[in-house]
Amino acid sequence: MRPSVLVQYLLPHRALSRLVYRATRWTWRPWKNFLIGRVVKAYRVDMTQAEQTDPLAFPSFNAFFTRALKPGARPLPDDARAIACPADGRISQFGPVRNGRIFQAKGQDFSAAELLGDEAAAAPYQNGQFITIYLSPRDYHRVHAPLAGTLLETAHIPGRLFSVAPVAVDTVPRLFARNERLVCHFDGECGPFAVVLVGAMLVSGVETAWGGVEIPPYAKAIARRDWRGKNIRLERGAELGRFNMGSTVIVLLPPDKAALGPGLSIQTSIKMGQSIGRLIT
């Protein structure tokens, strides 16, 4: 295991993330301009499609990082039955949920029940489909609904905050089932589907369109919230939530209701709104 990954087992994940939370919201101009400038240069961030194209105009680094895009910058597929990619990023993995397990990388996998924190919640995805999308620091960091659906429940699951960069994904066993995460359960035309927002090293928050800031605080035990009857419905492509700093989104789909692909390829870049599959019933 690489030293850069090994040291993560020893670091105080949550303490570091709390520190980053404060640092990225500091509005002192020299500080926030320094952080923004470094990231724009290091990661070659494309600001041309942002609603605010001047990166130094944002009041804080976090405001820059969670920036909105211009209307129409991410068109949805013309096919009404197409599944829309929920985020800009890179396809880490995709494919079938085999015997209740999700492939991570290089012989690593984890169970859907671990990821969702509940055997019963994982049952609808037995032999279903999954796609994992990694958001790097250069990407647009808002997450959108892949399908139209009504929110049923969220589950905030406690855990570590390992990096979700490719080198960590390749080497840390069950990484996505170990990191702090927010599971969003929906009911849509295909039946149930889940969108999982996975936290990561120095990622200090997850927000949702309906509940605001969900993480932090960090959880000590699984915290479920029942949204049934609250009439929270998202149309395909509607903003679902956002990350502070880079992270990962996992979408789970039920069997015999949807098919991922064709044309998807592991480790290729993808944009929010691109078709990643199609409803088949």
Buried (B, 14 or more C-beta within 10 A) or exposed (E): EEEEBEEBEEBEBBEBBBEBBEBBBEEEEEBBBEBBEEBBEEEEBEEEBBEBEEBEEBEBBBBBBBBEBEEEBBEBBEEEBBBBBBBBBBBBBBBBBEEBBBBBBEEBBBBBBBBBBBEEBBBBBBEBBBBBBBBBBBBBBBBBBBBBBBBBBBBBBBBBBBBBBBEBBBBBEBBBBBBBBBBBBBBBBBBBBBBBBBBBBBBBBBBBBBBEEBBBEBBEEEBBEEBEEEEBBBEBBEBBBBBBBBBBBBBBBBBEBBEBBEEBEEEEEBBBBBBBBBBEE
